Amino acid sequence: MTNLAEAAPARAGAAPGSAPTRLAGLRSRRRKEALWFYLFASPWIVGFLVFLFGPMVASIYLSLTDWDSFTTPNFVGLDNYRQLLTEDPVFWTALKNTIYYSAISVPLGLLIGLWLANLLNKQVRARKLFRTLIYLPTLVPLVAAAMVFKMVLMPSGPLNDLLGLAGIPGPTWLLDPTWVKPSLILLSIWGVGSATVLLLAAMKGIPKELYEAAEVDGASPMRQFWSITVPQLTPIIFFNLVMGIIGAFQVFSQVYVLTRGATQAPEEASVMMVPFLFDQAFAFYHMGYASAISWLLFLVILGFTLIAFRTARKWVFYETEVK
């Protein structure tokens, strides 16, 4: 009897369905899943390390050198940063113009996108056609759109012809330092369709019960829009705001096409950070200087993005968040 009692637990511990066996099988399965995960993710990981992280680390070193991309880099320490911040007036002009462009184009694009999304959310005829037409400009290559705008904004172009019919003398848009930045802002509004689509999709997800309850309480359509629609859309508005800030500070193609580069813009009125960086790197072959510009631009974008995230706590509403 004693031998049988001692043998029973041993047989139970070796059973295929026992807890240790299941635990070992679970660990083996997890190791296999992890192996397959890293196998499928390895192209992205290798690409990130080789084509993004590696060049970023290299650019930090290059920003501390005087390098023309042909000879051996000459280490100069922080001289590039000192020269940018204290001796190069074009840098501050480019930064000021970029901030001006971002401060107007980003909020204006958000307001127009919100207005268009609200209109497209109405039960009107041919609304699918209108949605397509509003989103269609985002599919047009930016260089092609800039070329079209360049013809439209010519002194004798269609826009000035329309203004002339109304008795308004049109300015020389791209040749006048006063109007060249508004011209770039006008072109930025051309691509507001992507933000409109996101806002429209978010509007479709707002529960109708909220509007029905507001109607019962006697809320007007305008009151419903500001008290229900806008708070529910704040996460999407915040996303568009952050992406808009990043994109506005990196504006390049339209500036380069419309003004033929920062150094040739009228009185440097349209010189922006990325065209300025491009000229230093590929026109003057100051690669170390351009690397310093890129990292200063990164810090500026990071600063404005952090400000957006810090202020988001006061106005962005999430349904699952308890305040």
C-alpha positions in Angstrom: 0.0 0.0 0.0 2.8 2.4 0.8 4.5 1.8 -2.5 1.3 2.4 -4.4 0.7 5.6 -2.5 4.2 6.9 -3.3 3.9 5.9 -7.0 0.6 7.7 -7.5 1.9 11.3 -7.2 4.9 10.5 -9.4 2.5 9.2 -12.1 0.3 12.3 -11.7 3.3 14.7 -12.1 4.3 13.0 -15.3 0.9 13.2 -16.9 0.7 15.0 -20.2 -2.0 17.4 -19.0 -0.3 18.4 -15.8 0.5 22.1 -14.9 4.3 21.9 -15.4 3.8 20.4 -18.8 1.3 23.0 -19.9 3.6 25.8 -18.6 6.6 24.4 -20.5 4.4 24.2 -23.7 3.3 27.8 -23.1 6.8 29.0 -22.8 7.9 27.2 -25.9 5.0 28.7 -27.9 5.8 32.2 -26.6 9.5 31.7 -27.7 8.3 30.6 -31.2 5.9 33.6 -31.4 8.7 36.0 -30.4 11.1 34.4 -32.9 8.5 34.8 -35.7 7.8 38.4 -34.6 11.5 39.4 -34.8 11.9 37.6 -38.1 9.0 39.5 -39.7 10.0 42.8 -38.1 13.7 42.5 -38.9 13.4 44.2 -42.3 11.9 47.3 -40.6 14.4 47.1 -37.7 17.4 46.9 -40.1 16.0 49.6 -42.3 15.4 51.9 -39.2 19.0 51.3 -37.9 20.7 51.7 -41.3 18.6 54.4 -43.0 17.3 56.5 -40.1 19.0 56.0 -36.7 22.5 55.6 -38.2 22.3 58.8 -40.3 20.8 60.7 -37.4 23.8 59.7 -35.1 26.2 60.5 -38.0 24.6 63.9 -38.5 25.2 64.8 -34.9 28.9 64.3 -35.4 28.9 66.1 -38.8 27.2 69.1 -37.2 30.4 69.5 -35.1 32.6 69.5 -38.2 33.4 71.6 -41.3 32.7 69.2 -44.1 32.1 69.8 -47.8 31.1 66.1 -48.5 34.3 65.5 -50.6 37.2 65.9 -48.1 37.8 64.6 -44.6 35.5 66.3 -42.0 37.4 68.8 -39.9 36.2 68.9 -36.3 35.2 72.4 -35.2 33.2 71.7 -32.1 30.2 74.0 -31.6 31.3 76.7 -34.1 28.5 75.8 -36.5 25.9 76.4 -33.8 27.6 79.5 -32.6 27.8 80.9 -36.1 24.1 80.1 -36.8 22.8 81.7 -33.6 25.1 84.7 -33.5 26.5 85.5 -36.9 24.0 84.3 -39.6 21.1 86.7 -40.0 19.6 84.4 -42.7 19.0 81.7 -40.2 16.9 84.0 -38.0 15.0 85.3 -41.1 14.3 81.7 -42.1 13.1 80.8 -38.6 10.9 83.9 -38.4 9.3 83.2 -41.8 8.8 79.6 -41.0 7.1 80.4 -37.7 4.9 83.0 -39.4 3.9 80.5 -42.1 3.2 77.8 -39.5 1.3 80.1 -37.2 -1.2 81.1 -39.9 -1.4 78.1 -42.2 -1.9 75.4 -39.5 -4.8 77.1 -37.6 -6.3 78.3 -40.9 -6.2 74.7 -42.3 -7.8 73.3 -39.2 -10.7 75.9 -39.3 -11.3 75.3 -43.0 -11.1 71.5 -42.6 -13.6 71.7 -39.7 -15.9 73.9 -41.7 -15.8 71.7 -44.7 -16.3 68.5 -42.7 -19.4 70.0 -41.0 -20.8 71.0 -44.4 -20.1 67.5 -45.9 -21.8 65.9 -42.9 -25.1 67.4 -43.9 -27.8 65.5 -45.8 -27.4 67.2 -49.1 -27.5 66.0 -52.7 -24.3 64.9 -54.4 -22.4 65.0 -51.1 -20.3 62.0 -52.2 -19.2 64.0 -55.2 -18.3 67.0 -53.1 -16.3 64.8 -50.7 -14.4 63.4 -53.7 -13.7 66.9 -55.1 -12.4 68.2 -51.7 -10.1 65.2 -51.2 -8.9 65.1 -54.8 -6.3 67.9 -54.5 -4.4 65.9 -51.9 -3.8 63.2 -54.6 -2.2 65.7 -56.9 1.6 65.8 -56.6 2.7 68.8 -54.7 5.2 70.0 -57.4 2.4 69.9 -60.0 0.1 71.8 -57.7 2.8 74.4 -57.1 3.4 74.8 -60.8 -0.3 75.4 -61.3 -0.4 78.0 -58.5 2.7 79.7 -60.0 0.7 80.2 -63.3 -2.4 81.3 -61.4 -0.4 83.8 -59.2 1.4 85.4 -62.1 1.0 89.2 -62.4 -1.1 88.6 -65.5 -2.6 85.4 -64.2 -6.2 84.3 -63.7 -6.4 85.4 -60.1 -5.4 89.0 -60.9 -7.8 88.9 -63.9 -10.7 88.0 -61.5 -9.6 90.7 -59.1 -9.5 93.2 -62.0 -13.1 92.4 -62.9 -14.1 93.5 -59.4 -12.0 96.7 -59.8 -9.3 95.5 -57.4 -5.7 95.8 -58.6 -4.0 92.5 -58.1 -0.5 92.4 -56.5 2.6 90.7 -58.0 2.1 87.8 -55.6 5.4 85.9 -55.9 7.5 89.0 -56.6 6.2 91.2 -53.8 7.8 90.6 -50.4 4.5 91.5 -48.7 2.5 88.9 -50.6 4.9 86.0 -51.1 4.2 84.4 -47.8 0.4 84.7 -48.1 0.8 83.0 -51.5 2.5 80.1 -49.8 -0.2 79.9 -47.2 -2.9 79.9 -49.9 -1.2 76.9 -51.5 -1.1 75.1 -48.1 -4.9 75.3 -47.9 -5.0 73.4 -51.2 -4.3 70.2 -49.3 -6.8 70.6 -46.5 -8.8 67.6 -47.8 -6.9 65.0 -45.8 -7.8 66.7 -42.5 -11.3 67.1 -43.7 -11.7 63.4 -44.3 -10.4 62.6 -40.8 -12.8 65.1 -39.2 -15.7 63.8 -41.2 -15.0 60.2 -40.2 -14.9 61.3 -36.6 -18.2 63.2 -37.0 -19.8 60.0 -38.2 -18.8 58.3 -35.0 -20.5 60.8 -32.6 -23.6 59.1 -31.0 -26.8 60.6 -32.3 -28.3 60.3 -28.8 -26.2 63.3 -27.8 -27.9 65.5 -30.4 -31.3 64.1 -29.7 -30.9 65.0 -26.0 -29.7 68.5 -26.9 -32.7 69.0 -29.1 -35.0 68.0 -26.3 -33.2 70.6 -24.1 -33.8 73.2 -26.8 -30.2 73.6 -27.9 -29.8 75.4 -31.3 -27.7 73.8 -34.1 -24.9 76.2 -33.4 -25.0 75.3 -29.7 -25.0 71.6 -30.6 -21.9 72.2 -32.8 -19.8 73.9 -30.2 -21.0 71.9 -27.2 -21.2 68.4 -28.8 -19.4 68.2 -32.1 -16.3 70.2 -31.4 -15.5 68.5 -28.0 -16.0 65.1 -29.6 -13.6 66.0 -32.4 -10.8 67.4 -30.2 -8.6 64.2 -30.4 -8.7 64.4 -34.2 -8.2 68.2 -34.1 -5.2 67.7 -31.9 -3.7 65.0 -34.2 -4.1 67.4 -37.2 -2.6 70.2 -35.2 0.6 68.2 -34.3 1.0 66.8 -37.8 0.3 70.3 -39.3 3.0 71.8 -37.1 5.6 69.2 -38.1 4.6 69.5 -41.8 4.6 73.3 -41.8 8.1 73.6 -40.3 9.3 71.2 -43.0 7.8 73.0 -45.9 10.1 72.8 -48.9 8.7 71.8 -52.3 6.2 74.6 -52.8 8.8 77.2 -51.6 11.4 75.8 -53.9 9.1 75.7 -56.9 7.4 79.0 -56.4 10.5 81.1 -55.4 13.3 79.0 -56.9 15.0 78.5 -53.6 15.5 80.6 -50.5 18.4 82.6 -51.6 16.6 83.8 -54.7 13.3 84.8 -53.0 12.3 88.4 -53.1 14.3 90.1 -50.3 14.4 86.8 -48.5 10.7 87.2 -47.7 10.0 83.5 -48.3 13.2 81.9 -47.1 12.3 78.9 -45.0 14.3 76.6 -42.8 14.4 73.5 -45.0 15.1 75.4 -48.3 17.8 77.2 -46.3 19.2 73.9 -45.2 19.0 72.5 -48.7 21.0 75.4 -50.1 23.7 75.1 -47.5 24.0 71.4 -48.1 23.7 71.0 -51.9 24.3 74.4 -53.3 27.3 75.6 -51.1 28.3 72.1 -49.9 28.4 73.1 -46.3 27.3 69.7 -45.0 28.4 70.2 -41.4 26.7 73.6 -41.3 23.5 72.1 -42.8 23.6 69.3 -40.2 23.7 71.9 -37.5 20.7 73.6 -39.1 18.8 70.3 -39.2 19.3 69.7 -35.5 18.3 73.2 -34.5 15.2 72.7 -36.6 14.5 69.5 -34.8 14.7 71.2 -31.5 12.3 73.9 -32.6 9.8 71.4 -33.9 10.2 69.3 -30.7 9.6 72.4 -28.6 6.4 73.4 -30.4 5.2 69.8 -30.3 5.8 69.6 -26.6 3.9 72.8 -26.1 0.9 71.3 -28.0 1.0 68.2 -25.8 1.2 70.2 -22.6 -1.7 72.4 -23.5 -3.8 69.5 -24.8 -4.7 68.5 -21.3 -6.9 71.6 -21.1 -8.9 71.2 -24.2 -8.7 67.7 -25.7 -11.5 65.5 -24.6 -11.4 61.6 -24.5 -14.6 59.6 -23.8 -12.8 57.1 -21.6 -10.9 59.7 -19.7 -12.1 60.7 -16.2 -11.2 64.2 -15.1 
